[in-house]
Amino acid sequence: MKHDSVLARRRILQAAAAAAVAGALPLPALAADAAAALPEAVTKLTGGKQPTPGKVTLWLPELAENGNSVPVGVKVEGEMAGDVYVRAMHIVATDNPEPTVASFELSPASGRPEVMTRMRLAKSQKVWALAETSDGQLWSGTADVRVTVGGCGG
């Protein structure tokens, strides 16, 4: 049932985007709706800046048998060389009591922009990964995970 509502929401957003391109809906209204859809924890991390979906791959199991220890990995496309590099990556589980799971600071010396860790999840939810680049770009990726045994929420 939850999956159906996500698909319905995507269809509505696709229709709104098509209407905006056709001139039926002003673009600022569409942008405001998208910003309002961002979870508060993500907005706090980004300072209100809208992340661009893409370039960030978030890996975690679709079904976590135990929410106490869920493996998660984040990878950002591209190499970290020169003036533009990934300077920070954040993992956010919006339905956890403390949504910001982890933040990593990187430098060009870090090599590939890729991290792996384990996290606790309170319940089934959407997990966000954010990547900030040295030139101010903000990229995001999301994944849904279903937790079958209680994690940090009980």
Phi and psi in radians as a Rosetta constraint file:
Dihedral C 1 N 2 CA 2 C 2 CIRCULARHARMONIC -1.075 0.35
Dihedral N 2 CA 2 C 2 N 3 CIRCULARHARMONIC -0.660 0.35
Dihedral C 2 N 3 CA 3 C 3 CIRCULARHARMONIC -1.088 0.35
Dihedral N 3 CA 3 C 3 N 4 CIRCULARHARMONIC -0.709 0.35
Dihedral C 3 N 4 CA 4 C 4 CIRCULARHARMONIC -1.085 0.35
Dihedral N 4 CA 4 C 4 N 5 CIRCULARHARMONIC -0.679 0.35
Dihedral C 4 N 5 CA 5 C 5 CIRCULARHARMONIC -1.203 0.35
Dihedral N 5 CA 5 C 5 N 6 CIRCULARHARMONIC -0.596 0.35
Dihedral C 5 N 6 CA 6 C 6 CIRCULARHARMONIC -1.144 0.35
Dihedral N 6 CA 6 C 6 N 7 CIRCULARHARMONIC -0.756 0.35
Dihedral C 6 N 7 CA 7 C 7 CIRCULARHARMONIC -1.128 0.35
Dihedral N 7 CA 7 C 7 N 8 CIRCULARHARMONIC -0.708 0.35
Dihedral C 7 N 8 CA 8 C 8 CIRCULARHARMONIC -1.103 0.35
Dihedral N 8 CA 8 C 8 N 9 CIRCULARHARMONIC -0.740 0.35
Dihedral C 8 N 9 CA 9 C 9 CIRCULARHARMONIC -1.101 0.35
Dihedral N 9 CA 9 C 9 N 10 CIRCULARHARMONIC -0.703 0.35
Dihedral C 9 N 10 CA 10 C 10 CIRCULARHARMONIC -1.100 0.35
Dihedral N 10 CA 10 C 10 N 11 CIRCULARHARMONIC -0.725 0.35
Dihedral C 10 N 11 CA 11 C 11 CIRCULARHARMONIC -1.100 0.35
Dihedral N 11 CA 11 C 11 N 12 CIRCULARHARMONIC -0.698 0.35
Dihedral C 11 N 12 CA 12 C 12 CIRCULARHARMONIC -1.121 0.35
Dihedral N 12 CA 12 C 12 N 13 CIRCULARHARMONIC -0.780 0.35
Dihedral C 12 N 13 CA 13 C 13 CIRCULARHARMONIC -1.132 0.35
Dihedral N 13 CA 13 C 13 N 14 CIRCULARHARMONIC -0.668 0.35
Dihedral C 13 N 14 CA 14 C 14 CIRCULARHARMONIC -1.127 0.35
Dihedral N 14 CA 14 C 14 N 15 CIRCULARHARMONIC -0.739 0.35
Dihedral C 14 N 15 CA 15 C 15 CIRCULARHARMONIC -1.134 0.35
Dihedral N 15 CA 15 C 15 N 16 CIRCULARHARMONIC -0.704 0.35
Dihedral C 15 N 16 CA 16 C 16 CIRCULARHARMONIC -1.131 0.35
Dihedral N 16 CA 16 C 16 N 17 CIRCULARHARMONIC -0.701 0.35
Dihedral C 16 N 17 CA 17 C 17 CIRCULARHARMONIC -1.126 0.35
Dihedral N 17 CA 17 C 17 N 18 CIRCULARHARMONIC -0.727 0.35
Dihedral C 17 N 18 CA 18 C 18 CIRCULARHARMONIC -1.118 0.35
Dihedral N 18 CA 18 C 18 N 19 CIRCULARHARMONIC -0.693 0.35
Dihedral C 18 N 19 CA 19 C 19 CIRCULARHARMONIC -1.148 0.35
Dihedral N 19 CA 19 C 19 N 20 CIRCULARHARMONIC -0.668 0.35
Dihedral C 19 N 20 CA 20 C 20 CIRCULARHARMONIC -1.132 0.35
Dihedral N 20 CA 20 C 20 N 21 CIRCULARHARMONIC -0.733 0.35
Dihedral C 20 N 21 CA 21 C 21 CIRCULARHARMONIC -1.107 0.35
Dihedral N 21 CA 21 C 21 N 22 CIRCULARHARMONIC -0.660 0.35
Dihedral C 21 N 22 CA 22 C 22 CIRCULARHARMONIC -1.341 0.35
Dihedral N 22 CA 22 C 22 N 23 CIRCULARHARMONIC -0.135 0.35
Dihedral C 22 N 23 CA 23 C 23 CIRCULARHARMONIC 1.605 0.35
Dihedral N 23 CA 23 C 23 N 24 CIRCULARHARMONIC 0.097 0.35
Dihedral C 23 N 24 CA 24 C 24 CIRCULARHARMONIC -1.427 0.35
Dihedral N 24 CA 24 C 24 N 25 CIRCULARHARMONIC -0.337 0.35
Dihedral C 24 N 25 CA 25 C 25 CIRCULARHARMONIC -2.322 0.35
Dihedral N 25 CA 25 C 25 N 26 CIRCULARHARMONIC 2.239 0.35
Dihedral C 25 N 26 CA 26 C 26 CIRCULARHARMONIC -1.125 0.35
Dihedral N 26 CA 26 C 26 N 27 CIRCULARHARMONIC 2.392 0.35
Dihedral C 26 N 27 CA 27 C 27 CIRCULARHARMONIC -1.029 0.35
Dihedral N 27 CA 27 C 27 N 28 CIRCULARHARMONIC -0.681 0.35
Dihedral C 27 N 28 CA 28 C 28 CIRCULARHARMONIC -1.023 0.35
Dihedral N 28 CA 28 C 28 N 29 CIRCULARHARMONIC -0.615 0.35
Dihedral C 28 N 29 CA 29 C 29 CIRCULARHARMONIC -1.157 0.35
Dihedral N 29 CA 29 C 29 N 30 CIRCULARHARMONIC -0.709 0.35
Dihedral C 29 N 30 CA 30 C 30 CIRCULARHARMONIC -1.123 0.35
Dihedral N 30 CA 30 C 30 N 31 CIRCULARHARMONIC -0.743 0.35
Dihedral C 30 N 31 CA 31 C 31 CIRCULARHARMONIC -1.122 0.35
Dihedral N 31 CA 31 C 31 N 32 CIRCULARHARMONIC -0.705 0.35
Dihedral C 31 N 32 CA 32 C 32 CIRCULARHARMONIC -1.113 0.35
Dihedral N 32 CA 32 C 32 N 33 CIRCULARHARMONIC -0.706 0.35
Dihedral C 32 N 33 CA 33 C 33 CIRCULARHARMONIC -1.122 0.35
Dihedral N 33 CA 33 C 33 N 34 CIRCULARHARMONIC -0.710 0.35
Dihedral C 33 N 34 CA 34 C 34 CIRCULARHARMONIC -1.138 0.35
Dihedral N 34 CA 34 C 34 N 35 CIRCULARHARMONIC -0.720 0.35
Dihedral C 34 N 35 CA 35 C 35 CIRCULARHARMONIC -1.141 0.35
Dihedral N 35 CA 35 C 35 N 36 CIRCULARHARMONIC -0.652 0.35
Dihedral C 35 N 36 CA 36 C 36 CIRCULARHARMONIC -1.167 0.35
Dihedral N 36 CA 36 C 36 N 37 CIRCULARHARMONIC -0.458 0.35
Dihedral C 36 N 37 CA 37 C 37 CIRCULARHARMONIC -1.350 0.35
Dihedral N 37 CA 37 C 37 N 38 CIRCULARHARMONIC -0.260 0.35
Dihedral C 37 N 38 CA 38 C 38 CIRCULARHARMONIC -1.196 0.35
Dihedral N 38 CA 38 C 38 N 39 CIRCULARHARMONIC 2.364 0.35
Dihedral C 38 N 39 CA 39 C 39 CIRCULARHARMONIC -1.083 0.35
Dihedral N 39 CA 39 C 39 N 40 CIRCULARHARMONIC 2.594 0.35
Dihedral C 39 N 40 CA 40 C 40 CIRCULARHARMONIC -0.997 0.35
Dihedral N 40 CA 40 C 40 N 41 CIRCULARHARMONIC -0.684 0.35
Dihedral C 40 N 41 CA 41 C 41 CIRCULARHARMONIC -1.103 0.35
Dihedral N 41 CA 41 C 41 N 42 CIRCULARHARMONIC -0.641 0.35
Dihedral C 41 N 42 CA 42 C 42 CIRCULARHARMONIC -1.224 0.35
Dihedral N 42 CA 42 C 42 N 43 CIRCULARHARMONIC -0.744 0.35
Dihedral C 42 N 43 CA 43 C 43 CIRCULARHARMONIC -1.050 0.35
Dihedral N 43 CA 43 C 43 N 44 CIRCULARHARMONIC -0.704 0.35
Dihedral C 43 N 44 CA 44 C 44 CIRCULARHARMONIC -1.086 0.35
Dihedral N 44 CA 44 C 44 N 45 CIRCULARHARMONIC -0.745 0.35
Dihedral C 44 N 45 CA 45 C 45 CIRCULARHARMONIC -1.180 0.35
Dihedral N 45 CA 45 C 45 N 46 CIRCULARHARMONIC -0.593 0.35
Dihedral C 45 N 46 CA 46 C 46 CIRCULARHARMONIC -1.590 0.35
Dihedral N 46 CA 46 C 46 N 47 CIRCULARHARMONIC -0.083 0.35
Dihedral C 46 N 47 CA 47 C 47 CIRCULARHARMONIC 1.179 0.35
Dihedral N 47 CA 47 C 47 N 48 CIRCULARHARMONIC 0.437 0.35
Dihedral C 47 N 48 CA 48 C 48 CIRCULARHARMONIC 1.576 0.35
Dihedral N 48 CA 48 C 48 N 49 CIRCULARHARMONIC -0.118 0.35
Dihedral C 48 N 49 CA 49 C 49 CIRCULARHARMONIC -1.285 0.35
Dihedral N 49 CA 49 C 49 N 50 CIRCULARHARMONIC 2.398 0.35
Dihedral C 49 N 50 CA 50 C 50 CIRCULARHARMONIC -1.386 0.35
Dihedral N 50 CA 50 C 50 N 51 CIRCULARHARMONIC 2.052 0.35
Dihedral C 50 N 51 CA 51 C 51 CIRCULARHARMONIC -1.282 0.35
Dihedral N 51 CA 51 C 51 N 52 CIRCULARHARMONIC 2.598 0.35
Dihedral C 51 N 52 CA 52 C 52 CIRCULARHARMONIC -1.573 0.35
Dihedral N 52 CA 52 C 52 N 53 CIRCULARHARMONIC 2.165 0.35
Dihedral C 52 N 53 CA 53 C 53 CIRCULARHARMONIC -1.131 0.35
Dihedral N 53 CA 53 C 53 N 54 CIRCULARHARMONIC 2.404 0.35
Dihedral C 53 N 54 CA 54 C 54 CIRCULARHARMONIC 2.146 0.35
Dihedral N 54 CA 54 C 54 N 55 CIRCULARHARMONIC 3.011 0.35
Dihedral C 54 N 55 CA 55 C 55 CIRCULARHARMONIC 1.113 0.35
Dihedral N 55 CA 55 C 55 N 56 CIRCULARHARMONIC -0.236 0.35
Dihedral C 55 N 56 CA 56 C 56 CIRCULARHARMONIC -1.971 0.35
Dihedral N 56 CA 56 C 56 N 57 CIRCULARHARMONIC 2.138 0.35
Dihedral C 56 N 57 CA 57 C 57 CIRCULARHARMONIC -1.860 0.35
Dihedral N 57 CA 57 C 57 N 58 CIRCULARHARMONIC 2.176 0.35
Dihedral C 57 N 58 CA 58 C 58 CIRCULARHARMONIC -1.921 0.35
Dihedral N 58 CA 58 C 58 N 59 CIRCULARHARMONIC 2.141 0.35
Dihedral C 58 N 59 CA 59 C 59 CIRCULARHARMONIC -1.967 0.35
Dihedral N 59 CA 59 C 59 N 60 CIRCULARHARMONIC 2.211 0.35
Dihedral C 59 N 60 CA 60 C 60 CIRCULARHARMONIC -2.800 0.35
Dihedral N 60 CA 60 C 60 N 61 CIRCULARHARMONIC 2.745 0.35
Dihedral C 60 N 61 CA 61 C 61 CIRCULARHARMONIC -1.158 0.35
Dihedral N 61 CA 61 C 61 N 62 CIRCULARHARMONIC 2.531 0.35
Dihedral C 61 N 62 CA 62 C 62 CIRCULARHARMONIC -1.172 0.35
Dihedral N 62 CA 62 C 62 N 63 CIRCULARHARMONIC -0.543 0.35
Dihedral C 62 N 63 CA 63 C 63 CIRCULARHARMONIC -2.205 0.35
Dihedral N 63 CA 63 C 63 N 64 CIRCULARHARMONIC 2.012 0.35
Dihedral C 63 N 64 CA 64 C 64 CIRCULARHARMONIC -1.776 0.35
Dihedral N 64 CA 64 C 64 N 65 CIRCULARHARMONIC 2.047 0.35
Dihedral C 64 N 65 CA 65 C 65 CIRCULARHARMONIC -1.227 0.35
Dihedral N 65 CA 65 C 65 N 66 CIRCULARHARMONIC -0.384 0.35
Dihedral C 65 N 66 CA 66 C 66 CIRCULARHARMONIC -2.498 0.35
Dihedral N 66 CA 66 C 66 N 67 CIRCULARHARMONIC 2.037 0.35
Dihedral C 66 N 67 CA 67 C 67 CIRCULARHARMONIC -1.234 0.35
Dihedral N 67 CA 67 C 67 N 68 CIRCULARHARMONIC -0.131 0.35
Dihedral C 67 N 68 CA 68 C 68 CIRCULARHARMONIC -1.281 0.35
Dihedral N 68 CA 68 C 68 N 69 CIRCULARHARMONIC -0.413 0.35
Dihedral C 68 N 69 CA 69 C 69 CIRCULARHARMONIC -2.651 0.35
Dihedral N 69 CA 69 C 69 N 70 CIRCULARHARMONIC 1.568 0.35
Dihedral C 69 N 70 CA 70 C 70 CIRCULARHARMONIC -1.894 0.35
Dihedral N 70 CA 70 C 70 N 71 CIRCULARHARMONIC 2.107 0.35
Dihedral C 70 N 71 CA 71 C 71 CIRCULARHARMONIC -1.221 0.35
Dihedral N 71 CA 71 C 71 N 72 CIRCULARHARMONIC 2.486 0.35
Dihedral C 71 N 72 CA 72 C 72 CIRCULARHARMONIC -2.533 0.35
Dihedral N 72 CA 72 C 72 N 73 CIRCULARHARMONIC 2.469 0.35
Dihedral C 72 N 73 CA 73 C 73 CIRCULARHARMONIC -2.348 0.35
Dihedral N 73 CA 73 C 73 N 74 CIRCULARHARMONIC 2.569 0.35
Dihedral C 73 N 74 CA 74 C 74 CIRCULARHARMONIC -2.294 0.35
Dihedral N 74 CA 74 C 74 N 75 CIRCULARHARMONIC 2.309 0.35
Dihedral C 74 N 75 CA 75 C 75 CIRCULARHARMONIC -2.341 0.35
Dihedral N 75 CA 75 C 75 N 76 CIRCULARHARMONIC 2.415 0.35
Dihedral C 75 N 76 CA 76 C 76 CIRCULARHARMONIC -2.002 0.35
Dihedral N 76 CA 76 C 76 N 77 CIRCULARHARMONIC 2.333 0.35
Dihedral C 76 N 77 CA 77 C 77 CIRCULARHARMONIC -1.046 0.35
Dihedral N 77 CA 77 C 77 N 78 CIRCULARHARMONIC 2.507 0.35
Dihedral C 77 N 78 CA 78 C 78 CIRCULARHARMONIC 1.737 0.35
Dihedral N 78 CA 78 C 78 N 79 CIRCULARHARMONIC 2.848 0.35
Dihedral C 78 N 79 CA 79 C 79 CIRCULARHARMONIC -1.662 0.35
Dihedral N 79 CA 79 C 79 N 80 CIRCULARHARMONIC 2.731 0.35
Dihedral C 79 N 80 CA 80 C 80 CIRCULARHARMONIC -1.743 0.35
Dihedral N 80 CA 80 C 80 N 81 CIRCULARHARMONIC 1.573 0.35
Dihedral C 80 N 81 CA 81 C 81 CIRCULARHARMONIC -2.565 0.35
Dihedral N 81 CA 81 C 81 N 82 CIRCULARHARMONIC 2.662 0.35
Dihedral C 81 N 82 CA 82 C 82 CIRCULARHARMONIC 1.337 0.35
Dihedral N 82 CA 82 C 82 N 83 CIRCULARHARMONIC -2.641 0.35
Dihedral C 82 N 83 CA 83 C 83 CIRCULARHARMONIC -1.395 0.35
Dihedral N 83 CA 83 C 83 N 84 CIRCULARHARMONIC -0.452 0.35
Dihedral C 83 N 84 CA 84 C 84 CIRCULARHARMONIC -1.871 0.35
Dihedral N 84 CA 84 C 84 N 85 CIRCULARHARMONIC 2.108 0.35
Dihedral C 84 N 85 CA 85 C 85 CIRCULARHARMONIC -2.608 0.35
Dihedral N 85 CA 85 C 85 N 86 CIRCULARHARMONIC 2.873 0.35
Dihedral C 85 N 86 CA 86 C 86 CIRCULARHARMONIC -1.377 0.35
Dihedral N 86 CA 86 C 86 N 87 CIRCULARHARMONIC 2.070 0.35
Dihedral C 86 N 87 CA 87 C 87 CIRCULARHARMONIC -1.733 0.35
Dihedral N 87 CA 87 C 87 N 88 CIRCULARHARMONIC -0.339 0.35
Dihedral C 87 N 88 CA 88 C 88 CIRCULARHARMONIC -2.688 0.35
Dihedral N 88 CA 88 C 88 N 89 CIRCULARHARMONIC 2.548 0.35
Dihedral C 88 N 89 CA 89 C 89 CIRCULARHARMONIC -2.314 0.35
Dihedral N 89 CA 89 C 89 N 90 CIRCULARHARMONIC 2.451 0.35
Dihedral C 89 N 90 CA 90 C 90 CIRCULARHARMONIC -2.274 0.35
Dihedral N 90 CA 90 C 90 N 91 CIRCULARHARMONIC 2.505 0.35
Dihedral C 90 N 91 CA 91 C 91 CIRCULARHARMONIC -2.040 0.35
Dihedral N 91 CA 91 C 91 N 92 CIRCULARHARMONIC 2.234 0.35
Dihedral C 91 N 92 CA 92 C 92 CIRCULARHARMONIC -2.236 0.35
Dihedral N 92 CA 92 C 92 N 93 CIRCULARHARMONIC 2.194 0.35
Dihedral C 92 N 93 CA 93 C 93 CIRCULARHARMONIC -1.957 0.35
Dihedral N 93 CA 93 C 93 N 94 CIRCULARHARMONIC 1.714 0.35
Dihedral C 93 N 94 CA 94 C 94 CIRCULARHARMONIC -1.127 0.35
Dihedral N 94 CA 94 C 94 N 95 CIRCULARHARMONIC -0.382 0.35
Dihedral C 94 N 95 CA 95 C 95 CIRCULARHARMONIC -1.722 0.35
Dihedral N 95 CA 95 C 95 N 96 CIRCULARHARMONIC 0.123 0.35
Dihedral C 95 N 96 CA 96 C 96 CIRCULARHARMONIC -1.403 0.35
Dihedral N 96 CA 96 C 96 N 97 CIRCULARHARMONIC 2.722 0.35
Dihedral C 96 N 97 CA 97 C 97 CIRCULARHARMONIC -1.000 0.35
Dihedral N 97 CA 97 C 97 N 98 CIRCULARHARMONIC -0.665 0.35
Dihedral C 97 N 98 CA 98 C 98 CIRCULARHARMONIC -2.056 0.35
Dihedral N 98 CA 98 C 98 N 99 CIRCULARHARMONIC 1.750 0.35
Dihedral C 98 N 99 CA 99 C 99 CIRCULARHARMONIC -1.112 0.35
Dihedral N 99 CA 99 C 99 N 100 CIRCULARHARMONIC -0.631 0.35
Dihedral C 99 N 100 CA 100 C 100 CIRCULARHARMONIC -1.339 0.35
Dihedral N 100 CA 100 C 100 N 101 CIRCULARHARMONIC 1.846 0.35
Dihedral C 100 N 101 CA 101 C 101 CIRCULARHARMONIC -1.341 0.35
Dihedral N 101 CA 101 C 101 N 102 CIRCULARHARMONIC -0.818 0.35
Dihedral C 101 N 102 CA 102 C 102 CIRCULARHARMONIC -2.760 0.35
Dihedral N 102 CA 102 C 102 N 103 CIRCULARHARMONIC 2.618 0.35
Dihedral C 102 N 103 CA 103 C 103 CIRCULARHARMONIC -2.320 0.35
Dihedral N 103 CA 103 C 103 N 104 CIRCULARHARMONIC 2.372 0.35
Dihedral C 103 N 104 CA 104 C 104 CIRCULARHARMONIC -2.176 0.35
Dihedral N 104 CA 104 C 104 N 105 CIRCULARHARMONIC 2.321 0.35
Dihedral C 104 N 105 CA 105 C 105 CIRCULARHARMONIC -1.774 0.35
Dihedral N 105 CA 105 C 105 N 106 CIRCULARHARMONIC 2.329 0.35
Dihedral C 105 N 106 CA 106 C 106 CIRCULARHARMONIC -2.195 0.35
Dihedral N 106 CA 106 C 106 N 107 CIRCULARHARMONIC 2.908 0.35
Dihedral C 106 N 107 CA 107 C 107 CIRCULARHARMONIC -2.448 0.35
Dihedral N 107 CA 107 C 107 N 108 CIRCULARHARMONIC 3.003 0.35
Dihedral C 107 N 108 CA 108 C 108 CIRCULARHARMONIC -1.012 0.35
Dihedral N 108 CA 108 C 108 N 109 CIRCULARHARMONIC -0.469 0.35
Dihedral C 108 N 109 CA 109 C 109 CIRCULARHARMONIC -1.270 0.35
Dihedral N 109 CA 109 C 109 N 110 CIRCULARHARMONIC -0.194 0.35
Dihedral C 109 N 110 CA 110 C 110 CIRCULARHARMONIC -1.244 0.35
Dihedral N 110 CA 110 C 110 N 111 CIRCULARHARMONIC -0.283 0.35
Dihedral C 110 N 111 CA 111 C 111 CIRCULARHARMONIC 1.448 0.35
Dihedral N 111 CA 111 C 111 N 112 CIRCULARHARMONIC -2.348 0.35
Dihedral C 111 N 112 CA 112 C 112 CIRCULARHARMONIC -1.196 0.35
Dihedral N 112 CA 112 C 112 N 113 CIRCULARHARMONIC 2.420 0.35
Dihedral C 112 N 113 CA 113 C 113 CIRCULARHARMONIC -1.366 0.35
Dihedral N 113 CA 113 C 113 N 114 CIRCULARHARMONIC 1.477 0.35
Dihedral C 113 N 114 CA 114 C 114 CIRCULARHARMONIC -2.599 0.35
Dihedral N 114 CA 114 C 114 N 115 CIRCULARHARMONIC 2.321 0.35
Dihedral C 114 N 115 CA 115 C 115 CIRCULARHARMONIC -2.362 0.35
Dihedral N 115 CA 115 C 115 N 116 CIRCULARHARMONIC 2.696 0.35
Dihedral C 115 N 116 CA 116 C 116 CIRCULARHARMONIC -2.431 0.35
Dihedral N 116 CA 116 C 116 N 117 CIRCULARHARMONIC 2.513 0.35
Dihedral C 116 N 117 CA 117 C 117 CIRCULARHARMONIC -2.778 0.35
Dihedral N 117 CA 117 C 117 N 118 CIRCULARHARMONIC -3.020 0.35
Dihedral C 117 N 118 CA 118 C 118 CIRCULARHARMONIC -2.178 0.35
Dihedral N 118 CA 118 C 118 N 119 CIRCULARHARMONIC 2.619 0.35
Dihedral C 118 N 119 CA 119 C 119 CIRCULARHARMONIC -2.435 0.35
Dihedral N 119 CA 119 C 119 N 120 CIRCULARHARMONIC 2.825 0.35
Dihedral C 119 N 120 CA 120 C 120 CIRCULARHARMONIC -1.728 0.35
Dihedral N 120 CA 120 C 120 N 121 CIRCULARHARMONIC 2.422 0.35
Dihedral C 120 N 121 CA 121 C 121 CIRCULARHARMONIC -2.139 0.35
Dihedral N 121 CA 121 C 121 N 122 CIRCULARHARMONIC 2.297 0.35
Dihedral C 121 N 122 CA 122 C 122 CIRCULARHARMONIC -1.229 0.35
Dihedral N 122 CA 122 C 122 N 123 CIRCULARHARMONIC -0.600 0.35
Dihedral C 122 N 123 CA 123 C 123 CIRCULARHARMONIC -2.911 0.35
Dihedral N 123 CA 123 C 123 N 124 CIRCULARHARMONIC 3.124 0.35
Dihedral C 123 N 124 CA 124 C 124 CIRCULARHARMONIC -1.074 0.35
Dihedral N 124 CA 124 C 124 N 125 CIRCULARHARMONIC 2.404 0.35
Dihedral C 124 N 125 CA 125 C 125 CIRCULARHARMONIC -2.984 0.35
Dihedral N 125 CA 125 C 125 N 126 CIRCULARHARMONIC 3.094 0.35
Dihedral C 125 N 126 CA 126 C 126 CIRCULARHARMONIC -1.644 0.35
Dihedral N 126 CA 126 C 126 N 127 CIRCULARHARMONIC 2.348 0.35
Dihedral C 126 N 127 CA 127 C 127 CIRCULARHARMONIC -1.961 0.35
Dihedral N 127 CA 127 C 127 N 128 CIRCULARHARMONIC 2.381 0.35
Dihedral C 127 N 128 CA 128 C 128 CIRCULARHARMONIC -1.899 0.35
Dihedral N 128 CA 128 C 128 N 129 CIRCULARHARMONIC 2.539 0.35
Dihedral C 128 N 129 CA 129 C 129 CIRCULARHARMONIC -2.197 0.35
Dihedral N 129 CA 129 C 129 N 130 CIRCULARHARMONIC 2.319 0.35
Dihedral C 129 N 130 CA 130 C 130 CIRCULARHARMONIC -2.125 0.35
Dihedral N 130 CA 130 C 130 N 131 CIRCULARHARMONIC 2.472 0.35
Dihedral C 130 N 131 CA 131 C 131 CIRCULARHARMONIC -2.244 0.35
Dihedral N 131 CA 131 C 131 N 132 CIRCULARHARMONIC 2.200 0.35
Dihedral C 131 N 132 CA 132 C 132 CIRCULARHARMONIC -1.847 0.35
Dihedral N 132 CA 132 C 132 N 133 CIRCULARHARMONIC 2.303 0.35
Dihedral C 132 N 133 CA 133 C 133 CIRCULARHARMONIC -1.742 0.35
Dihedral N 133 CA 133 C 133 N 134 CIRCULARHARMONIC 2.854 0.35
Dihedral C 133 N 134 CA 134 C 134 CIRCULARHARMONIC -1.147 0.35
Dihedral N 134 CA 134 C 134 N 135 CIRCULARHARMONIC -0.354 0.35
Dihedral C 134 N 135 CA 135 C 135 CIRCULARHARMONIC -1.671 0.35
Dihedral N 135 CA 135 C 135 N 136 CIRCULARHARMONIC 0.224 0.35
Dihedral C 135 N 136 CA 136 C 136 CIRCULARHARMONIC 1.606 0.35
Dihedral N 136 CA 136 C 136 N 137 CIRCULARHARMONIC 0.014 0.35
Dihedral C 136 N 137 CA 137 C 137 CIRCULARHARMONIC -1.296 0.35
Dihedral N 137 CA 137 C 137 N 138 CIRCULARHARMONIC 2.649 0.35
Dihedral C 137 N 138 CA 138 C 138 CIRCULARHARMONIC -2.316 0.35
Dihedral N 138 CA 138 C 138 N 139 CIRCULARHARMONIC 2.099 0.35
Dihedral C 138 N 139 CA 139 C 139 CIRCULARHARMONIC -2.043 0.35
Dihedral N 139 CA 139 C 139 N 140 CIRCULARHARMONIC 2.704 0.35
Dihedral C 139 N 140 CA 140 C 140 CIRCULARHARMONIC -2.471 0.35
Dihedral N 140 CA 140 C 140 N 141 CIRCULARHARMONIC 2.754 0.35
Dihedral C 140 N 141 CA 141 C 141 CIRCULARHARMONIC -2.530 0.35
Dihedral N 141 CA 141 C 141 N 142 CIRCULARHARMONIC 2.669 0.35
Dihedral C 141 N 142 CA 142 C 142 CIRCULARHARMONIC -2.356 0.35
Dihedral N 142 CA 142 C 142 N 143 CIRCULARHARMONIC 2.782 0.35
Dihedral C 142 N 143 CA 143 C 143 CIRCULARHARMONIC -2.649 0.35
Dihedral N 143 CA 143 C 143 N 144 CIRCULARHARMONIC 2.555 0.35
Dihedral C 143 N 144 CA 144 C 144 CIRCULARHARMONIC -1.721 0.35
Dihedral N 144 CA 144 C 144 N 145 CIRCULARHARMONIC 2.462 0.35
Dihedral C 144 N 145 CA 145 C 145 CIRCULARHARMONIC -2.332 0.35
Dihedral N 145 CA 145 C 145 N 146 CIRCULARHARMONIC 2.430 0.35
Dihedral C 145 N 146 CA 146 C 146 CIRCULARHARMONIC -1.875 0.35
Dihedral N 146 CA 146 C 146 N 147 CIRCULARHARMONIC 2.151 0.35
Dihedral C 146 N 147 CA 147 C 147 CIRCULARHARMONIC -1.800 0.35
Dihedral N 147 CA 147 C 147 N 148 CIRCULARHARMONIC 2.241 0.35
Dihedral C 147 N 148 CA 148 C 148 CIRCULARHARMONIC -1.734 0.35
Dihedral N 148 CA 148 C 148 N 149 CIRCULARHARMONIC -0.395 0.35
Dihedral C 148 N 149 CA 149 C 149 CIRCULARHARMONIC -2.161 0.35
Dihedral N 149 CA 149 C 149 N 150 CIRCULARHARMONIC 2.397 0.35
Dihedral C 149 N 150 CA 150 C 150 CIRCULARHARMONIC -0.917 0.35
Dihedral N 150 CA 150 C 150 N 151 CIRCULARHARMONIC 2.479 0.35
Dihedral C 150 N 151 CA 151 C 151 CIRCULARHARMONIC -1.919 0.35
Dihedral N 151 CA 151 C 151 N 152 CIRCULARHARMONIC -2.125 0.35
Dihedral C 151 N 152 CA 152 C 152 CIRCULARHARMONIC -1.321 0.35
Dihedral N 152 CA 152 C 152 N 153 CIRCULARHARMONIC -0.174 0.35
Dihedral C 152 N 153 CA 153 C 153 CIRCULARHARMONIC -1.689 0.35
Dihedral N 153 CA 153 C 153 N 154 CIRCULARHARMONIC -0.065 0.35
